[in-house]
Amino acid sequence: MKTGIPSMMPVRSVLLLALAGTLALSACGRKAPLDTPYQAAVDARREAAENNEPLPPEPTPPVKDRRFILDGLID
């Protein structure tokens, strides 16, 4: 009959498997700037026109941002 601390082998293998999975998935993703909702709508409309599909509604361009007094703290 065994007494004392159980073997650490299953714990090590689970931790190594979790580490390997984390490293494998860390490279997934998009290495480009994110699209704005307006740009995504323009792209979707262009792709629909190219594929002869029904066109989604025309997106409205975004309103130009106005400066605020505290914006200088962020810049």
N, C-alpha and C positions, 0 to 999 in steps of 0.2 A: 504494500500500500504506500502510495506517494504522499508525502506531506510537504508543506512549504509553498514556495512561490511557483505558480504554474510556468510552463515554458513560454518564453517571449517570442518564439518563432511565428505563431499565427499573427501576433500583433505587428511584428516587423513586416511580414509579407503584406498585410493590409495597408500599412502606412506606405510601403514602397509602391504598391499598386495605386494608391490614391495620389501619390506624388507624380508617378508616371502619367496618370490620366490628366492631372492638372497641367503638367508641362506639355502634353500633347495638344490639349485644347487651348493653351494660351496663345498659340500662333494663329488661331482662327479669328477672322474678323476682316474688316474693311480698312485698308490703309489709304483713305481718301477723306477729304472734308465731307461732312454730312450735307445732304441736300435740304434746302428750305422747302416748306410745303408748297410754295409757289413754283419752285423749280421742278419739284416732283410732278405737279399737275401739268406743267408745260411738257415735260418729258412723256408723261402718259398720253397726253393729247397727240403728240408727234408720233409716238409708236402706234396709236390707234389709226392715225391717218395712213401710215405706211402699210398697215396690215388690212386696210379696207374694213375696219370695224366701226361701229357707231362711236362718234366722237363724244367724249365727256364734255361737260360745260366749260366754257372759256374761263380760265382762272383770272381773278382780279389781281393786278400787281399790288405788292405791299406798299403801305404808306411810308414815306421817308421818315426815319427816326428823327425826332427833335432832341437837341442837346438839353441836359438838365444840369443844374448848378453842381451837383455832386459827381457828375460823370468824370471830372478831372481826377477824382480819387481812384477810380478804377483804371484809367489809362496809364 
